Amino acid sequence: MSDMTSNTPMHHRSRRAPGWEYQAYFVPVFALSLPLAALRAGVAILTSDPAPRPGILTDAVRRARDVTTTICSI
């Protein structure tokens, strides 16, 4: 007989869509992050950085999401 108490199925939490406050912070942070991501990509090209870089848009969205999440969690 097997013990099923240790392998109970995990219930996935449903993710809510970001609220208006998150979007209100995300848009200006993304607008500031986009030129900075382009600048970082340009510097990486000029310095011949061999490390693979994400795309400019991916980098900007990732950094804007990190900053906005930090702002909204306070």
PDB file of N, CA, C and O in Angstrom:
ATOM      1  N   MET A   1       0.841  -1.168   0.000  1.00  0.00           N
ATOM      2  CA  MET A   1       0.000   0.000   0.000  1.00  0.00           C
ATOM      3  C   MET A   1       0.894   1.242   0.000  1.00  0.00           C
ATOM      4  O   MET A   1       1.864   1.317   0.755  1.00  0.00           O
ATOM      5  N   SER A   2       0.563   2.204  -0.843  1.00  0.00           N
ATOM      6  CA  SER A   2       1.416   3.383  -0.943  1.00  0.00           C
ATOM      7  C   SER A   2       0.848   4.533  -0.126  1.00  0.00           C
ATOM      8  O   SER A   2      -0.356   4.631   0.110  1.00  0.00           O
ATOM      9  N   ASP A   3       1.749   5.385   0.292  1.00  0.00           N
ATOM     10  CA  ASP A   3       1.380   6.563   1.075  1.00  0.00           C
ATOM     11  C   ASP A   3       1.281   7.756   0.120  1.00  0.00           C
ATOM     12  O   ASP A   3       2.304   8.224  -0.381  1.00  0.00           O
ATOM     13  N   MET A   4       0.095   8.246  -0.135  1.00  0.00           N
ATOM     14  CA  MET A   4      -0.113   9.347  -1.083  1.00  0.00           C
ATOM     15  C   MET A   4      -0.103  10.714  -0.413  1.00  0.00           C
ATOM     16  O   MET A   4      -0.302  11.721  -1.092  1.00  0.00           O
ATOM     17  N   THR A   5       0.119  10.781   0.876  1.00  0.00           N
ATOM     18  CA  THR A   5       0.068  12.076   1.556  1.00  0.00           C
ATOM     19  C   THR A   5       1.275  12.945   1.219  1.00  0.00           C
ATOM     20  O   THR A   5       1.186  14.170   1.291  1.00  0.00           O
ATOM     21  N   SER A   6       2.402  12.335   0.852  1.00  0.00           N
ATOM     22  CA  SER A   6       3.583  13.145   0.564  1.00  0.00           C
ATOM     23  C   SER A   6       3.634  13.605  -0.884  1.00  0.00           C
ATOM     24  O   SER A   6       4.424  14.489  -1.215  1.00  0.00           O
ATOM     25  N   ASN A   7       2.817  13.031  -1.753  1.00  0.00           N
ATOM     26  CA  ASN A   7       2.817  13.400  -3.159  1.00  0.00           C
ATOM     27  C   ASN A   7       1.474  13.995  -3.585  1.00  0.00           C
ATOM     28  O   ASN A   7       0.934  13.646  -4.635  1.00  0.00           O
ATOM     29  N   THR A   8       0.960  14.868  -2.784  1.00  0.00           N
ATOM     30  CA  THR A   8      -0.332  15.465  -3.119  1.00  0.00           C
ATOM     31  C   THR A   8      -0.173  16.386  -4.325  1.00  0.00           C
ATOM     32  O   THR A   8       0.870  17.024  -4.474  1.00  0.00           O
ATOM     33  N   PRO A   9      -1.167  16.467  -5.173  1.00  0.00           N
ATOM     34  CA  PRO A   9      -1.050  17.343  -6.349  1.00  0.00           C
ATOM     35  C   PRO A   9      -0.973  18.805  -5.934  1.00  0.00           C
ATOM     36  O   PRO A   9      -1.630  19.249  -4.993  1.00  0.00           O
ATOM     37  N   MET A  10      -0.151  19.531  -6.668  1.00  0.00           N
ATOM     38  CA  MET A  10       0.015  20.955  -6.389  1.00  0.00           C
ATOM     39  C   MET A  10      -1.083  21.730  -7.107  1.00  0.00           C
ATOM     40  O   MET A  10      -1.360  21.487  -8.282  1.00  0.00           O
ATOM     41  N   HIS A  11      -1.692  22.645  -6.407  1.00  0.00           N
ATOM     42  CA  HIS A  11      -2.695  23.512  -7.019  1.00  0.00           C
ATOM     43  C   HIS A  11      -1.990  24.769  -7.505  1.00  0.00           C
ATOM     44  O   HIS A  11      -1.299  25.442  -6.741  1.00  0.00           O
ATOM     45  N   HIS A  12      -2.168  25.073  -8.763  1.00  0.00           N
ATOM     46  CA  HIS A  12      -1.544  26.266  -9.330  1.00  0.00           C
ATOM     47  C   HIS A  12      -2.388  27.481  -8.992  1.00  0.00           C
ATOM     48  O   HIS A  12      -3.611  27.487  -9.137  1.00  0.00           O
ATOM     49  N   ARG A  13      -1.701  28.486  -8.545  1.00  0.00           N
ATOM     50  CA  ARG A  13      -2.398  29.734  -8.229  1.00  0.00           C
ATOM     51  C   ARG A  13      -2.657  30.488  -9.521  1.00  0.00           C
ATOM     52  O   ARG A  13      -1.794  30.583 -10.394  1.00  0.00           O
ATOM     53  N   SER A  14      -3.834  31.006  -9.620  1.00  0.00           N
ATOM     54  CA  SER A  14      -4.133  31.789 -10.813  1.00  0.00           C
ATOM     55  C   SER A  14      -3.496  33.168 -10.666  1.00  0.00           C
ATOM     56  O   SER A  14      -3.528  33.776  -9.596  1.00  0.00           O
ATOM     57  N   ARG A  15      -2.925  33.641 -11.756  1.00  0.00           N
ATOM     58  CA  ARG A  15      -2.265  34.938 -11.723  1.00  0.00           C
ATOM     59  C   ARG A  15      -3.264  36.007 -12.123  1.00  0.00           C
ATOM     60  O   ARG A  15      -3.957  35.893 -13.133  1.00  0.00           O
ATOM     61  N   ARG A  16      -3.319  37.031 -11.319  1.00  0.00           N
ATOM     62  CA  ARG A  16      -4.194  38.158 -11.652  1.00  0.00           C
ATOM     63  C   ARG A  16      -3.491  39.068 -12.632  1.00  0.00           C
ATOM     64  O   ARG A  16      -2.265  39.172 -12.647  1.00  0.00           O
ATOM     65  N   ALA A  17      -4.275  39.710 -13.431  1.00  0.00           N
ATOM     66  CA  ALA A  17      -3.715  40.696 -14.352  1.00  0.00           C
ATOM     67  C   ALA A  17      -3.233  41.897 -13.538  1.00  0.00           C
ATOM     68  O   ALA A  17      -3.856  42.254 -12.538  1.00  0.00           O
ATOM     69  N   PRO A  18      -2.131  42.522 -13.957  1.00  0.00           N
ATOM     70  CA  PRO A  18      -1.647  43.685 -13.219  1.00  0.00           C
ATOM     71  C   PRO A  18      -2.701  44.786 -13.183  1.00  0.00           C
ATOM     72  O   PRO A  18      -3.405  45.020 -14.165  1.00  0.00           O
ATOM     73  N   GLY A  19      -2.797  45.442 -12.066  1.00  0.00           N
ATOM     74  CA  GLY A  19      -3.788  46.499 -11.896  1.00  0.00           C
ATOM     75  C   GLY A  19      -3.379  47.793 -12.577  1.00  0.00           C
ATOM     76  O   GLY A  19      -2.305  47.894 -13.170  1.00  0.00           O
ATOM     77  N   TRP A  20      -4.246  48.764 -12.479  1.00  0.00           N
ATOM     78  CA  TRP A  20      -3.996  50.054 -13.128  1.00  0.00           C
ATOM     79  C   TRP A  20      -2.797  50.764 -12.506  1.00  0.00           C
ATOM     80  O   TRP A  20      -2.075  51.480 -13.199  1.00  0.00           O
ATOM     81  N   GLU A  21      -2.580  50.572 -11.204  1.00  0.00           N
ATOM     82  CA  GLU A  21      -1.463  51.236 -10.545  1.00  0.00           C
ATOM     83  C   GLU A  21      -0.131  50.691 -11.062  1.00  0.00           C
ATOM     84  O   GLU A  21       0.810  51.449 -11.298  1.00  0.00           O
ATOM     85  N   TYR A  22      -0.063  49.357 -11.237  1.00  0.00           N
ATOM     86  CA  TYR A  22       1.138  48.741 -11.780  1.00  0.00           C
ATOM     87  C   TYR A  22       1.407  49.265 -13.190  1.00  0.00           C
ATOM     88  O   TYR A  22       2.544  49.596 -13.526  1.00  0.00           O
ATOM     89  N   GLN A  23       0.365  49.339 -14.008  1.00  0.00           N
ATOM     90  CA  GLN A  23       0.521  49.833 -15.373  1.00  0.00           C
ATOM     91  C   GLN A  23       0.930  51.309 -15.389  1.00  0.00           C
ATOM     92  O   GLN A  23       1.711  51.735 -16.240  1.00  0.00           O
ATOM     93  N   ALA A  24       0.397  52.079 -14.444  1.00  0.00           N
ATOM     94  CA  ALA A  24       0.740  53.504 -14.378  1.00  0.00           C
ATOM     95  C   ALA A  24       2.217  53.706 -14.049  1.00  0.00           C
ATOM     96  O   ALA A  24       2.822  54.672 -14.513  1.00  0.00           O
ATOM     97  N   TYR A  25       2.802  52.820 -13.263  1.00  0.00           N
ATOM     98  CA  TYR A  25       4.226  52.900 -12.969  1.00  0.00           C
ATOM     99  C   TYR A  25       5.067  52.264 -14.078  1.00  0.00           C
ATOM    100  O   TYR A  25       6.157  52.746 -14.386  1.00  0.00           O
ATOM    101  N   PHE A  26       4.562  51.188 -14.674  1.00  0.00           N
ATOM    102  CA  PHE A  26       5.335  50.454 -15.671  1.00  0.00           C
ATOM    103  C   PHE A  26       5.614  51.292 -16.913  1.00  0.00           C
ATOM    104  O   PHE A  26       6.728  51.264 -17.436  1.00  0.00           O
ATOM    105  N   VAL A  27       4.630  52.031 -17.389  1.00  0.00           N
ATOM    106  CA  VAL A  27       4.781  52.783 -18.644  1.00  0.00           C
ATOM    107  C   VAL A  27       5.913  53.807 -18.565  1.00  0.00           C
ATOM    108  O   VAL A  27       6.764  53.804 -19.455  1.00  0.00           O
ATOM    109  N   PRO A  28       5.981  54.681 -17.559  1.00  0.00           N
ATOM    110  CA  PRO A  28       7.103  55.630 -17.541  1.00  0.00           C
ATOM    111  C   PRO A  28       8.454  54.960 -17.265  1.00  0.00           C
ATOM    112  O   PRO A  28       9.480  55.387 -17.794  1.00  0.00           O
ATOM    113  N   VAL A  29       8.451  53.912 -16.437  1.00  0.00           N
ATOM    114  CA  VAL A  29       9.717  53.221 -16.172  1.00  0.00           C
ATOM    115  C   VAL A  29      10.211  52.546 -17.451  1.00  0.00           C
ATOM    116  O   VAL A  29      11.411  52.556 -17.726  1.00  0.00           O
ATOM    117  N   PHE A  30       9.304  51.959 -18.236  1.00  0.00           N
ATOM    118  CA  PHE A  30       9.681  51.343 -19.503  1.00  0.00           C
ATOM    119  C   PHE A  30      10.188  52.403 -20.476  1.00  0.00           C
ATOM    120  O   PHE A  30      11.154  52.167 -21.202  1.00  0.00           O
ATOM    121  N   ALA A  31       9.548  53.559 -20.495  1.00  0.00           N
ATOM    122  CA  ALA A  31       9.977  54.639 -21.386  1.00  0.00           C
ATOM    123  C   ALA A  31      11.398  55.104 -21.054  1.00  0.00           C
ATOM    124  O   ALA A  31      12.151  55.473 -21.955  1.00  0.00           O
ATOM    125  N   LEU A  32      11.764  55.089 -19.791  1.00  0.00           N
ATOM    126  CA  LEU A  32      13.131  55.446 -19.391  1.00  0.00           C
ATOM    127  C   LEU A  32      14.099  54.290 -19.625  1.00  0.00           C
ATOM    128  O   LEU A  32      15.275  54.509 -19.916  1.00  0.00           O
ATOM    129  N   SER A  33      13.617  53.098 -19.502  1.00  0.00           N
ATOM    130  CA  SER A  33      14.470  51.923 -19.624  1.00  0.00           C
ATOM    131  C   SER A  33      14.850  51.622 -21.068  1.00  0.00           C
ATOM    132  O   SER A  33      15.922  51.071 -21.318  1.00  0.00           O
ATOM    133  N   LEU A  34      14.001  51.969 -22.014  1.00  0.00           N
ATOM    134  CA  LEU A  34      14.254  51.646 -23.421  1.00  0.00           C
ATOM    135  C   LEU A  34      15.513  52.321 -23.972  1.00  0.00           C
ATOM    136  O   LEU A  34      16.342  51.628 -24.561  1.00  0.00           O
ATOM    137  N   PRO A  35      15.701  53.639 -23.812  1.00  0.00           N
ATOM    138  CA  PRO A  35      16.950  54.222 -24.323  1.00  0.00           C
ATOM    139  C   PRO A  35      18.186  53.727 -23.575  1.00  0.00           C
ATOM    140  O   PRO A  35      19.265  53.616 -24.157  1.00  0.00           O
ATOM    141  N   LEU A  36      18.028  53.433 -22.296  1.00  0.00           N
ATOM    142  CA  LEU A  36      19.164  52.922 -21.538  1.00  0.00           C
ATOM    143  C   LEU A  36      19.550  51.521 -21.998  1.00  0.00           C
ATOM    144  O   LEU A  36      20.734  51.184 -22.024  1.00  0.00           O
ATOM    145  N   ALA A  37      18.571  50.707 -22.360  1.00  0.00           N
ATOM    146  CA  ALA A  37      18.864  49.372 -22.880  1.00  0.00           C
ATOM    147  C   ALA A  37      19.581  49.480 -24.225  1.00  0.00           C
ATOM    148  O   ALA A  37      20.502  48.712 -24.504  1.00  0.00           O
ATOM    149  N   ALA A  38      19.162  50.426 -25.052  1.00  0.00           N
ATOM    150  CA  ALA A  38      19.841  50.638 -26.338  1.00  0.00           C
ATOM    151  C   ALA A  38      21.279  51.112 -26.113  1.00  0.00           C
ATOM    152  O   ALA A  38      22.192  50.709 -26.835  1.00  0.00           O
ATOM    153  N   LEU A  39      21.470  51.953 -25.129  1.00  0.00           N
ATOM    154  CA  LEU A  39      22.812  52.431 -24.800  1.00  0.00           C
ATOM    155  C   LEU A  39      23.693  51.283 -24.310  1.00  0.00           C
ATOM    156  O   LEU A  39      24.856  51.183 -24.701  1.00  0.00           O
ATOM    157  N   ARG A  40      23.139  50.411 -23.450  1.00  0.00           N
ATOM    158  CA  ARG A  40      23.903  49.263 -22.966  1.00  0.00           C
ATOM    159  C   ARG A  40      24.282  48.334 -24.109  1.00  0.00           C
ATOM    160  O   ARG A  40      25.395  47.808 -24.138  1.00  0.00           O
ATOM    161  N   ALA A  41      23.364  48.126 -25.054  1.00  0.00           N
ATOM    162  CA  ALA A  41      23.660  47.273 -26.211  1.00  0.00           C
ATOM    163  C   ALA A  41      24.745  47.904 -27.077  1.00  0.00           C
ATOM    164  O   ALA A  41      25.631  47.204 -27.569  1.00  0.00           O
ATOM    165  N   GLY A  42      24.681  49.216 -27.266  1.00  0.00           N
ATOM    166  CA  GLY A  42      25.706  49.903 -28.053  1.00  0.00           C
ATOM    167  C   GLY A  42      27.076  49.828 -27.412  1.00  0.00           C
ATOM    168  O   GLY A  42      28.074  49.612 -28.100  1.00  0.00           O
ATOM    169  N   VAL A  43      27.135  50.003 -26.118  1.00  0.00           N
ATOM    170  CA  VAL A  43      28.412  49.912 -25.409  1.00  0.00           C
ATOM    171  C   VAL A  43      28.955  48.489 -25.487  1.00  0.00           C
ATOM    172  O   VAL A  43      30.161  48.296 -25.642  1.00  0.00           O
ATOM    173  N   ALA A  44      28.082  47.498 -25.383  1.00  0.00           N
ATOM    174  CA  ALA A  44      28.528  46.104 -25.474  1.00  0.00           C
ATOM    175  C   ALA A  44      29.094  45.804 -26.857  1.00  0.00           C
ATOM    176  O   ALA A  44      30.064  45.057 -26.984  1.00  0.00           O
ATOM    177  N   ILE A  45      28.491  46.383 -27.894  1.00  0.00           N
ATOM    178  CA  ILE A  45      29.010  46.176 -29.250  1.00  0.00           C
ATOM    179  C   ILE A  45      30.358  46.868 -29.419  1.00  0.00           C
ATOM    180  O   ILE A  45      31.282  46.299 -30.002  1.00  0.00           O
ATOM    181  N   LEU A  46      30.473  48.088 -28.914  1.00  0.00           N
ATOM    182  CA  LEU A  46      31.721  48.839 -29.060  1.00  0.00           C
ATOM    183  C   LEU A  46      32.869  48.214 -28.278  1.00  0.00           C
ATOM    184  O   LEU A  46      34.016  48.271 -28.722  1.00  0.00           O
ATOM    185  N   THR A  47      32.588  47.629 -27.146  1.00  0.00           N
ATOM    186  CA  THR A  47      33.643  47.037 -26.321  1.00  0.00           C
ATOM    187  C   THR A  47      33.879  45.574 -26.683  1.00  0.00           C
ATOM    188  O   THR A  47      34.683  44.897 -26.042  1.00  0.00           O
ATOM    189  N   SER A  48      33.182  45.085 -27.707  1.00  0.00           N
ATOM    190  CA  SER A  48      33.321  43.704 -28.175  1.00  0.00           C
ATOM    191  C   SER A  48      33.080  42.702 -27.055  1.00  0.00           C
ATOM    192  O   SER A  48      33.845  41.753 -26.881  1.00  0.00           O
ATOM    193  N   ASP A  49      32.030  42.918 -26.313  1.00  0.00           N
ATOM    194  CA  ASP A  49      31.653  42.013 -25.233  1.00  0.00           C
ATOM    195  C   ASP A  49      31.199  40.684 -25.851  1.00  0.00           C
ATOM    196  O   ASP A  49      30.218  40.661 -26.595  1.00  0.00           O
ATOM    197  N   PRO A  50      31.894  39.580 -25.557  1.00  0.00           N
ATOM    198  CA  PRO A  50      31.544  38.308 -26.187  1.00  0.00           C
ATOM    199  C   PRO A  50      30.311  37.636 -25.587  1.00  0.00           C
ATOM    200  O   PRO A  50      29.796  36.675 -26.158  1.00  0.00           O
ATOM    201  N   ALA A  51      29.834  38.122 -24.455  1.00  0.00           N
ATOM    202  CA  ALA A  51      28.679  37.497 -23.809  1.00  0.00           C
ATOM    203  C   ALA A  51      27.417  37.739 -24.631  1.00  0.00           C
ATOM    204  O   ALA A  51      27.204  38.843 -25.132  1.00  0.00           O
ATOM    205  N   PRO A  52      26.596  36.729 -24.769  1.00  0.00           N
ATOM    206  CA  PRO A  52      25.344  36.934 -25.514  1.00  0.00           C
ATOM    207  C   PRO A  52      24.422  37.889 -24.756  1.00  0.00           C
ATOM    208  O   PRO A  52      24.265  37.791 -23.539  1.00  0.00           O
ATOM    209  N   ARG A  53      23.831  38.793 -25.486  1.00  0.00           N
ATOM    210  CA  ARG A  53      22.947  39.784 -24.868  1.00  0.00           C
ATOM    211  C   ARG A  53      21.516  39.552 -25.316  1.00  0.00           C
ATOM    212  O   ARG A  53      21.264  39.132 -26.446  1.00  0.00           O
ATOM    213  N   PRO A  54      20.579  39.831 -24.413  1.00  0.00           N
ATOM    214  CA  PRO A  54      19.177  39.762 -24.854  1.00  0.00           C
ATOM    215  C   PRO A  54      18.895  40.938 -25.784  1.00  0.00           C
ATOM    216  O   PRO A  54      19.687  41.876 -25.874  1.00  0.00           O
ATOM    217  N   GLY A  55      17.779  40.875 -26.459  1.00  0.00           N
ATOM    218  CA  GLY A  55      17.396  41.977 -27.330  1.00  0.00           C
ATOM    219  C   GLY A  55      17.149  43.245 -26.528  1.00  0.00           C
ATOM    220  O   GLY A  55      16.951  43.199 -25.314  1.00  0.00           O
ATOM    221  N   ILE A  56      17.165  44.359 -27.213  1.00  0.00           N
ATOM    222  CA  ILE A  56      16.985  45.647 -26.547  1.00  0.00           C
ATOM    223  C   ILE A  56      15.611  45.709 -25.879  1.00  0.00           C
ATOM    224  O   ILE A  56      15.493  46.148 -24.735  1.00  0.00           O
ATOM    225  N   LEU A  57      14.589  45.275 -26.584  1.00  0.00           N
ATOM    226  CA  LEU A  57      13.234  45.307 -26.035  1.00  0.00           C
ATOM    227  C   LEU A  57      13.088  44.348 -24.851  1.00  0.00           C
ATOM    228  O   LEU A  57      12.457  44.685 -23.849  1.00  0.00           O
ATOM    229  N   THR A  58      13.666  43.167 -24.969  1.00  0.00           N
ATOM    230  CA  THR A  58      13.607  42.194 -23.877  1.00  0.00           C
ATOM    231  C   THR A  58      14.304  42.733 -22.639  1.00  0.00           C
ATOM    232  O   THR A  58      13.799  42.592 -21.525  1.00  0.00           O
ATOM    233  N   ASP A  59      15.459  43.348 -22.831  1.00  0.00           N
ATOM    234  CA  ASP A  59      16.210  43.919 -21.717  1.00  0.00           C
ATOM    235  C   ASP A  59      15.424  45.044 -21.050  1.00  0.00           C
ATOM    236  O   ASP A  59      15.374  45.129 -19.823  1.00  0.00           O
ATOM    237  N   ALA A  60      14.809  45.908 -21.862  1.00  0.00           N
ATOM    238  CA  ALA A  60      14.051  47.035 -21.314  1.00  0.00           C
ATOM    239  C   ALA A  60      12.825  46.551 -20.541  1.00  0.00           C
ATOM    240  O   ALA A  60      12.539  47.056 -19.456  1.00  0.00           O
ATOM    241  N   VAL A  61      12.108  45.585 -21.089  1.00  0.00           N
ATOM    242  CA  VAL A  61      10.916  45.066 -20.396  1.00  0.00           C
ATOM    243  C   VAL A  61      11.317  44.383 -19.100  1.00  0.00           C
ATOM    244  O   VAL A  61      10.658  44.569 -18.077  1.00  0.00           O
ATOM    245  N   ARG A  62      12.385  43.595 -19.123  1.00  0.00           N
ATOM    246  CA  ARG A  62      12.823  42.892 -17.923  1.00  0.00           C
ATOM    247  C   ARG A  62      13.204  43.869 -16.814  1.00  0.00           C
ATOM    248  O   ARG A  62      12.803  43.701 -15.663  1.00  0.00           O
ATOM    249  N   ARG A  63      13.972  44.877 -17.166  1.00  0.00           N
ATOM    250  CA  ARG A  63      14.384  45.844 -16.147  1.00  0.00           C
ATOM    251  C   ARG A  63      13.215  46.698 -15.653  1.00  0.00           C
ATOM    252  O   ARG A  63      13.136  47.016 -14.466  1.00  0.00           O
ATOM    253  N   ALA A  64      12.308  47.068 -16.560  1.00  0.00           N
ATOM    254  CA  ALA A  64      11.137  47.842 -16.156  1.00  0.00           C
ATOM    255  C   ALA A  64      10.237  47.018 -15.246  1.00  0.00           C
ATOM    256  O   ALA A  64       9.684  47.545 -14.280  1.00  0.00           O
ATOM    257  N   ARG A  65      10.083  45.726 -15.544  1.00  0.00           N
ATOM    258  CA  ARG A  65       9.267  44.853 -14.703  1.00  0.00           C
ATOM    259  C   ARG A  65       9.885  44.710 -13.312  1.00  0.00           C
ATOM    260  O   ARG A  65       9.169  44.719 -12.311  1.00  0.00           O
ATOM    261  N   ASP A  66      11.215  44.577 -13.248  1.00  0.00           N
ATOM    262  CA  ASP A  66      11.889  44.466 -11.950  1.00  0.00           C
ATOM    263  C   ASP A  66      11.706  45.729 -11.113  1.00  0.00           C
ATOM    264  O   ASP A  66      11.400  45.655  -9.923  1.00  0.00           O
ATOM    265  N   VAL A  67      11.893  46.880 -11.739  1.00  0.00           N
ATOM    266  CA  VAL A  67      11.782  48.147 -11.012  1.00  0.00           C
ATOM    267  C   VAL A  67      10.329  48.381 -10.575  1.00  0.00           C
ATOM    268  O   VAL A  67      10.079  48.788  -9.440  1.00  0.00           O
ATOM    269  N   THR A  68       9.390  48.128 -11.462  1.00  0.00           N
ATOM    270  CA  THR A  68       7.977  48.359 -11.143  1.00  0.00           C
ATOM    271  C   THR A  68       7.511  47.429 -10.039  1.00  0.00           C
ATOM    272  O   THR A  68       6.758  47.843  -9.158  1.00  0.00           O
ATOM    273  N   THR A  69       7.946  46.181 -10.074  1.00  0.00           N
ATOM    274  CA  THR A  69       7.583  45.245  -9.012  1.00  0.00           C
ATOM    275  C   THR A  69       8.137  45.704  -7.678  1.00  0.00           C
ATOM    276  O   THR A  69       7.468  45.586  -6.652  1.00  0.00           O
ATOM    277  N   THR A  70       9.351  46.227  -7.685  1.00  0.00           N
ATOM    278  CA  THR A  70       9.958  46.747  -6.455  1.00  0.00           C
ATOM    279  C   THR A  70       9.175  47.949  -5.935  1.00  0.00           C
ATOM    280  O   THR A  70       8.935  48.061  -4.733  1.00  0.00           O
ATOM    281  N   ILE A  71       8.783  48.835  -6.822  1.00  0.00           N
ATOM    282  CA  ILE A  71       8.017  50.024  -6.415  1.00  0.00           C
ATOM    283  C   ILE A  71       6.674  49.614  -5.822  1.00  0.00           C
ATOM    284  O   ILE A  71       6.269  50.129  -4.780  1.00  0.00           O
ATOM    285  N   CYS A  72       5.986  48.690  -6.484  1.00  0.00           N
ATOM    286  CA  CYS A  72       4.645  48.301  -6.032  1.00  0.00           C
ATOM    287  C   CYS A  72       4.662  47.406  -4.795  1.00  0.00           C
ATOM    288  O   CYS A  72       3.632  47.257  -4.138  1.00  0.00           O
ATOM    289  N   SER A  73       5.789  46.819  -4.468  1.00  0.00           N
ATOM    290  CA  SER A  73       5.834  45.927  -3.306  1.00  0.00           C
ATOM    291  C   SER A  73       6.092  46.679  -2.017  1.00  0.00           C
ATOM    292  O   SER A  73       5.984  46.100  -0.936  1.00  0.00           O
ATOM    293  N   ILE A  74       6.426  47.943  -2.104  1.00  0.00           N
ATOM    294  CA  ILE A  74       6.735  48.727  -0.882  1.00  0.00           C
ATOM    295  C   ILE A  74       5.468  49.125  -0.182  1.00  0.00           C
ATOM    296  O   ILE A  74       5.517  49.783   0.857  1.00  0.00           O
TER     297      ILE A  74
END
